[in-house]
């Protein structure tokens, strides 16, 4: 190859590189970069809206070429609205995806694979995130969302004042079901007619009772083909939960709340429930309590020492319909980045998905209640997600919830309820997935 040809080819390579670096970004007349608008779809409480808005406003100050448009969508209509907009190519560039919503979106193949972005972005460290959470958003080797938070259903909130008055030791993270029942009995009070005026415990998170008794909801969480709620282990776990209300009388039923017109949070704040089971997201409201001190303990081990919890959480993904994937990636990093996760941690609303932040001063080391929230970093290892199947939400809402409501209110036995549920759920699970 002669020198002239080499110089000509080198010039073409340089021009191609320049075009690649500058031509991909929209430009106004005169060569100035055009301001790109990236739309973000999300739902959330007023606290979440404030955190997301503040995070983005701060970020925009140092990214003047990107305008972020936030679209708040009610939780109940979120999935259907996003999918409708996606079909009409008017969807947001980025969407928040709660762990179960994520399954519905992933089934429709709407997400951009984020692995190439992670691999070439030296400022972003995915290895700082809890690997168990990242795995949930990874489908067939493709990373479809970056987790913002995780939410193991591992918190037993307890009223220290009621424990002290009853002379009952506080729960510890290594307690078990027998300890729970013993404490709940001592903390339950009745009036002269035998009517409960203070309950020892409440939970409606039945998944933990199935898991901790050695049971499963389905045969394989990521590839479910069969519902196992009628197994002896699952039935035994559910029966223990029901016995707390109907045999031992230490727990209210769903109808109790309906008749009183109160929820469990209100009853806890009114000191009518000594312990209740939930996730960390209850914290912002409970921090308003002035009448007594409270904290959390880890959900107790089952009869054979098994420890497992259901879980929630949210991640952010980029939709394939975006016109600006590179700019969307930069916005996504802000939404799932350190600043936003630190604000979530300090608000008490969520446990960061970034392990470094979750274990640091803003969460585990914070002196804000609950003081024992570090337990959640251990709980991540025992978290079990709901089945990864496009029909699971339908199975849950159409069959499991209605039957279990009858069961929890004592109108149906556990065996009768699960025997009704399992065949219907199996039909849905065995429908062909895309």
VOPAGU-2260 file (C-alpha; in pm, 1 decimal, decimal comma):
REM VOPAGU-2260
SITE   aa  ch    i         X         Y         Z
SITE  UNK   A    0       0,0       0,0       0,0
SITE  UNK   A    1     150,7     333,6    -104,9
SITE  UNK   A    2     184,0     628,3     133,1
SITE  UNK   A    3     -90,6     833,4     -32,0
SITE  UNK   A    4    -346,1     555,1       2,9
SITE  UNK   A    5    -249,4     498,7     366,6
SITE  UNK   A    6    -295,0     869,0     443,0
SITE  UNK   A    7    -631,9     868,4     264,2
SITE  UNK   A    8    -756,8     567,1     461,7
SITE  UNK   A    9    -627,9     716,6     786,7
SITE  UNK   A   10    -821,7    1035,4     711,7
SITE  UNK   A   11   -1140,1     833,1     656,3
SITE  UNK   A   12   -1092,1     657,2     989,5
SITE  UNK   A   13   -1041,5     988,4    1171,4
SITE  UNK   A   14   -1350,1    1139,1    1003,5
SITE  UNK   A   15   -1555,5     833,1    1094,2
SITE  UNK   A   16   -1441,3     858,8    1455,5
SITE  UNK   A   17   -1530,5    1229,0    1471,4
SITE  UNK   A   18   -1871,6    1158,6    1322,6
SITE  UNK   A   19   -1930,0     877,8    1568,4
SITE  UNK   A   20   -1838,5    1099,7    1862,8
SITE  UNK   A   21   -2034,3    1405,0    1756,1
SITE  UNK   A   22   -2292,4    1290,2    1509,6
SITE  UNK   A   23   -2487,2    1066,3    1745,6
SITE  UNK   A   24   -2592,0    1358,1    1964,8
SITE  UNK   A   25   -2868,4    1581,9    1823,0
SITE  UNK   A   26   -2740,6    1925,0    1725,7
SITE  UNK   A   27   -2903,6    2259,2    1660,2
SITE  UNK   A   28   -2821,1    2484,4    1364,7
SITE  UNK   A   29   -2473,4    2627,0    1419,1
SITE  UNK   A   30   -2336,1    2304,6    1570,8
SITE  UNK   A   31   -2442,4    2351,7    1934,6
SITE  UNK   A   32   -2561,7    2036,8    2111,2
SITE  UNK   A   33   -2940,8    2022,4    2122,4
SITE  UNK   A   34   -3108,1    1987,5    2462,1
SITE  UNK   A   35   -3250,8    1636,2    2479,2
SITE  UNK   A   36   -3561,3    1551,6    2684,7
SITE  UNK   A   37   -3561,7    1217,8    2865,4
SITE  UNK   A   38   -3896,2    1112,1    3013,9
SITE  UNK   A   39   -3911,8     899,8    3329,5
SITE  UNK   A   40   -4222,1     704,8    3434,1
SITE  UNK   A   41   -4264,4     617,0    3801,6
SITE  UNK   A   42   -4515,6     588,2    4083,4
SITE  UNK   A   43   -4467,4     651,8    4452,9
SITE  UNK   A   44   -4559,2     825,5    4775,5
SITE  UNK   A   45   -4510,3    1198,8    4834,3
SITE  UNK   A   46   -4177,3    1115,4    5001,7
SITE  UNK   A   47   -4060,4     925,9    4693,6
SITE  UNK   A   48   -4176,1    1199,8    4459,1
SITE  UNK   A   49   -3978,4    1454,0    4660,2
SITE  UNK   A   50   -3664,7    1240,0    4661,2
SITE  UNK   A   51   -3678,6    1171,4    4287,0
SITE  UNK   A   52   -3754,9    1535,0    4204,4
SITE  UNK   A   53   -3472,1    1664,8    4423,1
SITE  UNK   A   54   -3225,8    1410,0    4283,4
SITE  UNK   A   55   -3305,3    1506,5    3924,8
SITE  UNK   A   56   -3302,6    1882,2    3986,5
SITE  UNK   A   57   -2955,4    1860,7    4137,4
SITE  UNK   A   58   -2836,2    1637,9    3854,3
SITE  UNK   A   59   -2972,4    1867,7    3579,7
SITE  UNK   A   60   -2761,1    2155,3    3711,0
SITE  UNK   A   61   -2446,1    1976,0    3597,2
SITE  UNK   A   62   -2603,2    1820,5    3284,7
SITE  UNK   A   63   -2746,4    2124,8    3102,2
SITE  UNK   A   64   -2794,1    1939,3    2772,1
SITE  UNK   A   65   -3047,2    1693,3    2917,9
SITE  UNK   A   66   -3394,1    1786,7    3039,9
SITE  UNK   A   67   -3565,5    1521,8    3252,6
SITE  UNK   A   68   -3943,4    1506,4    3240,9
SITE  UNK   A   69   -4091,5    1317,5    3535,2
SITE  UNK   A   70   -4425,9    1142,9    3483,0
SITE  UNK   A   71   -4594,2    1019,8    3800,6
SITE  UNK   A   72   -4844,5     738,4    3728,2
SITE  UNK   A   73   -5077,5     582,0    3988,8
SITE  UNK   A   74   -4959,5     238,2    4100,1
SITE  UNK   A   75   -5284,6      60,6    4012,5
SITE  UNK   A   76   -5279,8     159,7    3646,1
SITE  UNK   A   77   -4902,6     172,5    3603,8
SITE  UNK   A   78   -4835,3    -146,5    3406,2
SITE  UNK   A   79   -5129,4    -110,7    3167,6
SITE  UNK   A   80   -5054,5     256,2    3098,1
SITE  UNK   A   81   -4685,3     196,3    3028,7
SITE  UNK   A   82   -4755,3     -98,1    2798,6
SITE  UNK   A   83   -5024,0      97,7    2611,7
SITE  UNK   A   84   -4786,5     389,5    2563,7
SITE  UNK   A   85   -4511,0     150,5    2458,5
SITE  UNK   A   86   -4734,0       0,5    2188,2
SITE  UNK   A   87   -4808,8     352,7    2065,2
SITE  UNK   A   88   -4439,3     449,3    2082,2
SITE  UNK   A   89   -4514,4     727,4    2328,3
SITE  UNK   A   90   -4382,0     560,7    2643,2
SITE  UNK   A   91   -4125,0     711,1    2878,6
SITE  UNK   A   92   -3758,4     653,5    2800,1
SITE  UNK   A   93   -3701,6     513,5    3149,4
SITE  UNK   A   94   -3946,5     338,2    3379,7
SITE  UNK   A   95   -3939,6     234,4    3742,7
SITE  UNK   A   96   -4010,7    -138,0    3772,4
SITE  UNK   A   97   -4116,0    -290,2    4103,7
SITE  UNK   A   98   -3990,4    -649,3    4127,4
SITE  UNK   A   99   -4323,7    -807,0    4027,1
SITE  UNK   A  100   -4409,9    -540,5    3769,9
SITE  UNK   A  101   -4068,5    -609,6    3621,0
SITE  UNK   A  102   -4183,7    -958,8    3524,8
SITE  UNK   A  103   -4478,3    -818,0    3328,6
SITE  UNK   A  104   -4251,3    -575,9    3142,5
SITE  UNK   A  105   -3974,8    -829,2    3079,4
SITE  UNK   A  106   -4230,1   -1072,4    2935,8
SITE  UNK   A  107   -4317,6    -811,9    2671,5
SITE  UNK   A  108   -3946,9    -768,2    2585,0
SITE  UNK   A  109   -3960,5    -390,6    2628,6
SITE  UNK   A  110   -3621,1    -332,0    2790,8
SITE  UNK   A  111   -3282,0    -238,8    2650,8
SITE  UNK   A  112   -2998,2    -466,1    2767,9
SITE  UNK   A  113   -2792,7    -253,1    3007,0
SITE  UNK   A  114   -2488,0    -478,8    3020,1
SITE  UNK   A  115   -2308,1    -297,0    2734,0
SITE  UNK   A  116   -2358,0      35,3    2916,1
SITE  UNK   A  117   -2226,0    -108,5    3242,9
SITE  UNK   A  118   -1924,7    -265,4    3072,8
SITE  UNK   A  119   -1808,0      54,0    2902,8
SITE  UNK   A  120   -1894,6     299,3    3184,3
SITE  UNK   A  121   -1598,8     319,0    3419,9
SITE  UNK   A  122   -1789,3     549,3    3658,7
SITE  UNK   A  123   -2056,9     290,5    3734,9
SITE  UNK   A  124   -1977,8      -5,8    3962,2
SITE  UNK   A  125   -2243,4    -275,2    3947,5
SITE  UNK   A  126   -2035,4    -493,6    4178,8
SITE  UNK   A  127   -2124,0    -258,2    4464,3
SITE  UNK   A  128   -2486,7    -375,2    4445,6
SITE  UNK   A  129   -2632,0    -678,4    4626,6
SITE  UNK   A  130   -2574,5    -960,4    4374,8
SITE  UNK   A  131   -2899,8   -1131,8    4473,7
SITE  UNK   A  132   -3093,7    -821,5    4366,7
SITE  UNK   A  133   -2902,1    -771,9    4041,9
SITE  UNK   A  134   -2972,8   -1136,1    3955,3
SITE  UNK   A  135   -3347,8   -1076,3    3968,2
SITE  UNK   A  136   -3323,3    -810,8    3698,6
SITE  UNK   A  137   -3102,8   -1033,1    3481,1
SITE  UNK   A  138   -3295,2   -1245,2    3229,7
SITE  UNK   A  139   -3121,5   -1494,1    3000,8
SITE  UNK   A  140   -2792,8   -1315,5    3049,3
SITE  UNK   A  141   -2930,8    -967,2    2981,9
SITE  UNK   A  142   -2947,9    -696,9    3247,6
SITE  UNK   A  143   -3280,4    -516,9    3209,8
SITE  UNK   A  144   -3281,5    -284,4    3512,3
SITE  UNK   A  145   -3052,9    -131,1    3772,6
SITE  UNK   A  146   -3195,7    -179,0    4123,0
SITE  UNK   A  147   -3263,7     132,2    4329,6
SITE  UNK   A  148   -3364,2     -44,5    4649,9
SITE  UNK   A  149   -3449,1    -382,8    4792,1
SITE  UNK   A  150   -3716,5    -468,5    5047,7
SITE  UNK   A  151   -3701,0    -801,8    5233,9
SITE  UNK   A  152   -4021,9    -856,6    5429,7
SITE  UNK   A  153   -3811,9    -931,5    5734,3
SITE  UNK   A  154   -3906,3    -663,5    5988,9
SITE  UNK   A  155   -4096,4    -735,2    6308,4
SITE  UNK   A  156   -4176,0    -390,4    6446,9
SITE  UNK   A  157   -4223,9    -387,4    6823,2
SITE  UNK   A  158   -4332,9    -138,1    7088,5
SITE  UNK   A  159   -4066,9    -122,3    7359,8
SITE  UNK   A  160   -4304,4      41,1    7607,4
SITE  UNK   A  161   -4557,1    -244,1    7590,7
SITE  UNK   A  162   -4277,9    -499,7    7627,5
SITE  UNK   A  163   -4141,5    -317,7    7931,9
SITE  UNK   A  164   -4485,1    -290,0    8095,1
SITE  UNK   A  165   -4545,8    -662,8    8046,4
SITE  UNK   A  166   -4195,3    -755,1    8161,8
SITE  UNK   A  167   -4128,2    -931,6    7832,9
SITE  UNK   A  168   -3774,2    -932,0    7689,1
SITE  UNK   A  169   -3739,5    -766,9    7348,8
SITE  UNK   A  170   -3717,9   -1003,2    7051,2
SITE  UNK   A  171   -3371,8   -1082,1    6919,2
SITE  UNK   A  172   -3270,1   -1163,5    6562,8
SITE  UNK   A  173   -3213,3   -1531,2    6644,4
SITE  UNK   A  174   -3561,2   -1600,1    6787,3
SITE  UNK   A  175   -3805,4   -1858,4    6647,5
SITE  UNK   A  176   -4178,5   -1919,7    6605,2
SITE  UNK   A  177   -4216,0   -2053,5    6960,4
SITE  UNK   A  178   -4057,9   -1736,4    7098,0
SITE  UNK   A  179   -4294,4   -1528,5    6884,9
SITE  UNK   A  180   -4599,9   -1711,0    7015,8
SITE  UNK   A  181   -4482,5   -1690,4    7376,4
SITE  UNK   A  182   -4424,2   -1316,1    7358,3
SITE  UNK   A  183   -4747,1   -1253,8    7166,6
SITE  UNK   A  184   -4947,5   -1435,8    7435,0
SITE  UNK   A  185   -4795,0   -1227,5    7714,3
SITE  UNK   A  186   -4858,8    -905,8    7521,5
SITE  UNK   A  187   -5224,8    -978,4    7440,3
SITE  UNK   A  188   -5480,7    -820,0    7674,3
SITE  UNK   A  189   -5855,0    -878,8    7696,6
SITE  UNK   A  190   -6135,7    -697,5    7877,1
SITE  UNK   A  191   -6372,8    -850,6    8133,1
SITE  UNK   A  192   -6582,7    -995,5    7849,9
SITE  UNK   A  193   -6283,1   -1166,7    7693,4
SITE  UNK   A  194   -6260,7    -923,8    7403,8
SITE  UNK   A  195   -5910,4    -833,9    7293,5
SITE  UNK   A  196   -5812,8    -474,4    7364,2
SITE  UNK   A  197   -5446,1    -524,5    7281,2
SITE  UNK   A  198   -5304,9    -780,8    7041,4
SITE  UNK   A  199   -4959,3    -929,7    7066,7
SITE  UNK   A  200   -4881,9    -968,4    6696,4
SITE  UNK   A  201   -5007,3    -930,8    6340,9
SITE  UNK   A  202   -4887,9   -1041,1    5998,1
SITE  UNK   A  203   -5053,6   -1081,2    5661,3
SITE  UNK   A  204   -4725,3   -1172,4    5488,7
SITE  UNK   A  205   -4809,7   -1539,3    5456,3
SITE  UNK   A  206   -4518,0   -1614,6    5221,8
SITE  UNK   A  207   -4269,5   -1602,7    5512,6
SITE  UNK   A  208   -4468,3   -1864,7    5702,2
SITE  UNK   A  209   -4464,0   -2096,2    5401,6
SITE  UNK   A  210   -4091,0   -2050,2    5338,1
SITE  UNK   A  211   -3983,0   -2072,8    5701,3
SITE  UNK   A  212   -4167,1   -2401,4    5743,7
SITE  UNK   A  213   -3971,9   -2552,1    5454,9
SITE  UNK   A  214   -4242,2   -2492,9    5195,9
SITE  UNK   A  215   -4240,4   -2331,7    4854,9
SITE  UNK   A  216   -4496,8   -2142,0    4652,1
SITE  UNK   A  217   -4378,7   -2292,4    4322,2
SITE  UNK   A  218   -4126,8   -2552,8    4210,5
SITE  UNK   A  219   -3878,1   -2304,1    4059,5
SITE  UNK   A  220   -3900,0   -1929,5    4117,9
SITE  UNK   A  221   -3737,7   -1824,0    3789,2
SITE  UNK   A  222   -3900,6   -2099,3    3581,4
SITE  UNK   A  223   -4221,4   -2194,7    3762,8
SITE  UNK   A  224   -4431,1   -2480,1    3625,5
SITE  UNK   A  225   -4617,0   -2602,8    3932,5
SITE  UNK   A  226   -4774,6   -2446,8    4241,9
SITE  UNK   A  227   -4674,8   -2618,1    4567,2
SITE  UNK   A  228   -4901,5   -2441,0    4815,9
SITE  UNK   A  229   -5074,8   -2772,4    4890,8
SITE  UNK   A  230   -4754,6   -2936,7    5017,8
SITE  UNK   A  231   -4749,9   -3039,6    5387,4
SITE  UNK   A  232   -4480,6   -2780,3    5460,9
SITE  UNK   A  233   -4673,0   -2494,3    5300,1
SITE  UNK   A  234   -4998,5   -2599,2    5465,5
SITE  UNK   A  235   -4828,0   -2626,6    5805,5
SITE  UNK   A  236   -4682,0   -2276,4    5777,0
SITE  UNK   A  237   -5016,8   -2126,4    5683,1
SITE  UNK   A  238   -5191,7   -2312,6    5964,6
SITE  UNK   A  239   -4951,4   -2166,1    6220,2
SITE  UNK   A  240   -5028,1   -1816,7    6091,8
SITE  UNK   A  241   -5402,7   -1880,8    6115,7
SITE  UNK   A  242   -5368,5   -2032,6    6461,9
SITE  UNK   A  243   -5221,6   -1706,3    6588,5
SITE  UNK   A  244   -5561,0   -1545,0    6525,6
SITE  UNK   A  245   -5813,1   -1826,8    6560,4
SITE  UNK   A  246   -5658,3   -2067,3    6811,8
SITE  UNK   A  247   -5432,5   -1856,0    7029,4
SITE  UNK   A  248   -5626,8   -1529,4    6982,8
SITE  UNK   A  249   -5309,5   -1318,2    6984,1
SITE  UNK   A  250   -5363,8   -1164,4    6641,0
SITE  UNK   A  251   -5648,8    -972,0    6475,8
SITE  UNK   A  252   -5810,8   -1100,0    6157,1
SITE  UNK   A  253   -5859,7    -890,4    5841,0
SITE  UNK   A  254   -6223,2    -849,2    5942,6
SITE  UNK   A  255   -6110,5    -700,3    6275,1
SITE  UNK   A  256   -5948,1    -413,9    6085,6
SITE  UNK   A  257   -6252,7    -372,9    5862,1
SITE  UNK   A  258   -6488,8    -359,7    6159,0
SITE  UNK   A  259   -6270,8    -107,6    6343,5
SITE  UNK   A  260   -6200,9      99,5    6034,7
SITE  UNK   A  261   -5831,4      89,5    6120,7
SITE  UNK   A  262   -5515,5     -53,0    5967,8
SITE  UNK   A  263   -5235,6    -230,5    6148,0
SITE  UNK   A  264   -5011,8      79,2    6137,9
SITE  UNK   A  265   -5279,9     286,3    6308,6
SITE  UNK   A  266   -5335,6      15,4    6571,0
SITE  UNK   A  267   -4960,7      -7,7    6635,1
SITE  UNK   A  268   -4936,7     369,5    6676,7
SITE  UNK   A  269   -5239,7     358,1    6908,9
SITE  UNK   A  270   -5061,2      84,4    7109,2
SITE  UNK   A  271   -5328,2    -172,9    7038,1
SITE  UNK   A  272   -5085,8    -407,3    6857,4
SITE  UNK   A  273   -4750,1    -477,7    7024,3
SITE  UNK   A  274   -4573,5    -631,7    6722,4
SITE  UNK   A  275   -4641,3    -638,8    6351,2
SITE  UNK   A  276   -4466,9    -777,4    6046,7
SITE  UNK   A  277   -4378,6    -568,9    5740,5
SITE  UNK   A  278   -4090,4    -413,6    5545,3
SITE  UNK   A  279   -3872,5    -110,3    5606,0
SITE  UNK   A  280   -4107,3     116,6    5407,9
SITE  UNK   A  281   -4324,7     173,8    5718,9
SITE  UNK   A  282   -4044,4     375,3    5881,2
SITE  UNK   A  283   -4123,2     735,1    5769,5
SITE  UNK   A  284   -4467,3     723,8    5928,8
SITE  UNK   A  285   -4351,1     547,2    6245,0
SITE  UNK   A  286   -4079,1     806,4    6300,4
SITE  UNK   A  287   -4360,6    1046,7    6385,4
SITE  UNK   A  288   -4439,2     848,7    6702,9
SITE  UNK   A  289   -4370,7    1048,5    7020,1
SITE  UNK   A  290   -4541,7     833,7    7283,8
SITE  UNK   A  291   -4310,1     533,6    7287,8
SITE  UNK   A  292   -3985,0     390,7    7153,7
SITE  UNK   A  293   -3988,8     116,3    6893,3
SITE  UNK   A  294   -3744,6     -93,9    6695,5
SITE  UNK   A  295   -3733,8    -396,7    6466,2
SITE  UNK   A  296   -3620,3    -756,3    6496,2
SITE  UNK   A  297   -3567,4   -1006,3    6217,5
SITE  UNK   A  298   -3864,6   -1227,0    6131,8
SITE  UNK   A  299   -3822,5   -1544,6    6341,8
SITE  UNK   A  300   -3684,5   -1876,4    6225,4
SITE  UNK   A  301   -3921,5   -2160,5    6153,9
SITE  UNK   A  302   -3943,7   -2486,5    6356,0
SITE  UNK   A  303   -3635,9   -2640,5    6191,0
SITE  UNK   A  304   -3428,4   -2321,4    6188,4
SITE  UNK   A  305   -3511,3   -2217,0    5831,9
SITE  UNK   A  306   -3494,8   -1844,3    5762,1
SITE  UNK   A  307   -3649,1   -1708,5    5439,6
SITE  UNK   A  308   -3846,3   -1397,0    5350,3
SITE  UNK   A  309   -4055,9   -1262,8    5068,4
SITE  UNK   A  310   -3917,5    -944,4    4918,1
SITE  UNK   A  311   -3990,2    -635,3    4712,1
SITE  UNK   A  312   -3790,4    -348,1    4568,7
SITE  UNK   A  313   -3762,5    -136,8    4256,2
SITE  UNK   A  314   -3524,6     -94,8    3963,6
SITE  UNK   A  315   -3501,4     138,4    3664,1
SITE  UNK   A  316   -3487,2      20,6    3304,8
SITE  UNK   A  317   -3460,8     186,1    2961,7
SITE  UNK   A  318   -3730,8     106,8    2707,9
SITE  UNK   A  319   -3645,5       3,6    2354,1
SITE  UNK   A  320   -3858,2     285,5    2212,6
SITE  UNK   A  321   -3622,7     553,4    2345,6
SITE  UNK   A  322   -3461,5     778,8    2086,0
SITE  UNK   A  323   -3177,9     868,1    2321,1
SITE  UNK   A  324   -3035,6     554,8    2486,2
SITE  UNK   A  325   -2703,1     715,9    2579,0
SITE  UNK   A  326   -2868,9    1012,7    2748,5
SITE  UNK   A  327   -3123,3     779,7    2911,6
SITE  UNK   A  328   -2835,4     579,7    3060,8
SITE  UNK   A  329   -2695,1     893,7    3220,7
SITE  UNK   A  330   -3035,8     974,7    3372,4
SITE  UNK   A  331   -3081,1     615,7    3487,9
SITE  UNK   A  332   -2748,3     635,7    3671,9
SITE  UNK   A  333   -2875,7     940,4    3856,3
SITE  UNK   A  334   -3198,5     764,7    3955,1
SITE  UNK   A  335   -3020,5     451,4    4077,3
SITE  UNK   A  336   -2702,5     626,7    4183,0
SITE  UNK   A  337   -2553,6     715,1    4517,7
SITE  UNK   A  338   -2735,1    1042,9    4578,3
SITE  UNK   A  339   -3084,9     904,1    4530,3
SITE  UNK   A  340   -3011,7     590,7    4729,8
SITE  UNK   A  341   -2863,1     794,4    5014,6
SITE  UNK   A  342   -3175,3    1010,6    5027,0
SITE  UNK   A  343   -3397,3     701,7    5031,3
SITE  UNK   A  344   -3185,8     551,5    5309,2
SITE  UNK   A  345   -3195,1     863,7    5525,0
SITE  UNK   A  346   -3570,9     901,4    5479,9
SITE  UNK   A  347   -3616,6     551,2    5617,2
SITE  UNK   A  348   -3832,4     467,1    5318,2
SITE  UNK   A  349   -3607,3     207,2    5159,6
SITE  UNK   A  350   -3299,7      -9,7    5194,5
SITE  UNK   A  351   -3046,4      82,7    4924,8
SITE  UNK   A  352   -2968,2    -181,4    4663,6
SITE  UNK   A  353   -2611,3     -52,8    4670,3
SITE  UNK   A  354   -2451,9    -270,0    4937,8
SITE  UNK   A  355   -2185,3     -11,3    5019,1
SITE  UNK   A  356   -2450,1     251,3    5101,2
SITE  UNK   A  357   -2674,5       2,2    5282,3
SITE  UNK   A  358   -2389,6     -95,4    5512,9
SITE  UNK   A  359   -2271,7     261,9    5570,5
SITE  UNK   A  360   -2358,9     560,7    5784,0
SITE  UNK   A  361   -2670,8     656,9    5589,9
SITE  UNK   A  362   -2854,7     330,5    5659,7
SITE  UNK   A  363   -2712,3      58,0    5885,1
SITE  UNK   A  364   -2500,5     306,4    6080,9
SITE  UNK   A  365   -2771,2     571,0    6113,5
SITE  UNK   A  366   -2894,2     664,3    6462,3
SITE  UNK   A  367   -3246,5     725,7    6332,2
SITE  UNK   A  368   -3501,9     457,1    6422,0
SITE  UNK   A  369   -3520,0     171,0    6372,2
SITE  UNK   A  370   -3177,9     123,1    6527,7
SITE  UNK   A  371   -3157,8    -242,6    6423,5
SITE  UNK   A  372   -3212,9    -185,9    6050,2
SITE  UNK   A  373   -2873,8    -339,0    5976,0
SITE  UNK   A  374   -3053,0    -674,2    5999,6
SITE  UNK   A  375   -3191,8    -610,1    5652,5
SITE  UNK   A  376   -2847,3    -637,6    5495,5
SITE  UNK   A  377   -2829,9    -991,7    5632,6
SITE  UNK   A  378   -3190,0   -1057,4    5527,3
SITE  UNK   A  379   -3112,1   -1002,0    5158,9
SITE  UNK   A  380   -2936,0   -1339,5    5153,7
SITE  UNK   A  381   -3259,3   -1513,8    5255,7
SITE  UNK   A  382   -3499,0   -1324,7    5028,8
SITE  UNK   A  383   -3727,6   -1516,8    4791,9
SITE  UNK   A  384   -3895,2   -1337,1    4502,5
SITE  UNK   A  385   -4243,1   -1412,1    4375,1
SITE  UNK   A  386   -4257,4   -1652,2    4078,0
SITE  UNK   A  387   -4112,7   -1512,2    3754,3
SITE  UNK   A  388   -4410,6   -1578,8    3529,1
SITE  UNK   A  389   -4622,3   -1341,4    3322,2
SITE  UNK   A  390   -4940,9   -1494,8    3464,1
SITE  UNK   A  391   -4838,7   -1482,9    3830,2
SITE  UNK   A  392   -5003,0   -1148,9    3906,2
SITE  UNK   A  393   -5324,5   -1282,3    3752,3
SITE  UNK   A  394   -5297,3   -1605,9    3953,1
SITE  UNK   A  395   -5239,0   -1411,6    4273,5
SITE  UNK   A  396   -5517,4   -1157,1    4225,3
SITE  UNK   A  397   -5784,3   -1390,6    4081,7
SITE  UNK   A  398   -5729,8   -1703,8    4288,7
SITE  UNK   A  399   -5487,0   -1675,3    4580,9
SITE  UNK   A  400   -5599,9   -1348,3    4738,8
SITE  UNK   A  401   -5977,4   -1419,4    4736,0
SITE  UNK   A  402   -5937,1   -1769,5    4879,8
SITE  UNK   A  403   -5681,7   -1661,4    5136,6
SITE  UNK   A  404   -5907,6   -1379,5    5253,5
SITE  UNK   A  405   -6172,1   -1637,6    5338,1
SITE  UNK   A  406   -5906,5   -1850,4    5503,4
SITE  UNK   A  407   -5762,6   -1568,5    5715,7
SITE  UNK   A  408   -6110,9   -1478,7    5838,5
SITE  UNK   A  409   -6177,2   -1836,1    5949,7
SITE  UNK   A  410   -6434,9   -1907,1    5679,4
SITE  UNK   A  411   -6229,9   -2176,7    5509,5
SITE  UNK   A  412   -5963,5   -2423,2    5621,4
SITE  UNK   A  413   -5610,9   -2396,7    5486,3
SITE  UNK   A  414   -5641,5   -2730,3    5304,7
SITE  UNK   A  415   -5971,1   -2634,8    5140,7
SITE  UNK   A  416   -5831,0   -2298,9    5031,8
SITE  UNK   A  417   -5508,2   -2432,3    4880,2
SITE  UNK   A  418   -5687,2   -2723,2    4714,9
SITE  UNK   A  419   -5907,0   -2469,0    4539,9
SITE  UNK   A  420   -5615,1   -2243,0    4450,3
SITE  UNK   A  421   -5350,9   -2487,5    4326,4
SITE  UNK   A  422   -5531,6   -2636,8    4020,9
SITE  UNK   A  423   -5630,2   -2290,0    3897,1
SITE  UNK   A  424   -5280,3   -2151,6    3943,5
SITE  UNK   A  425   -5128,8   -2452,4    3767,0
SITE  UNK   A  426   -5344,2   -2389,0    3461,8
SITE  UNK   A  427   -5202,5   -2038,3    3433,8
SITE  UNK   A  428   -4844,4   -2144,4    3499,9
SITE  UNK   A  429   -4862,6   -2405,0    3228,4
SITE  UNK   A  430   -4978,7   -2159,9    2965,9
SITE  UNK   A  431   -4707,8   -2108,2    2708,6
SITE  UNK   A  432   -4476,1   -1819,6    2782,0
SITE  UNK   A  433   -4327,2   -1607,4    2509,1
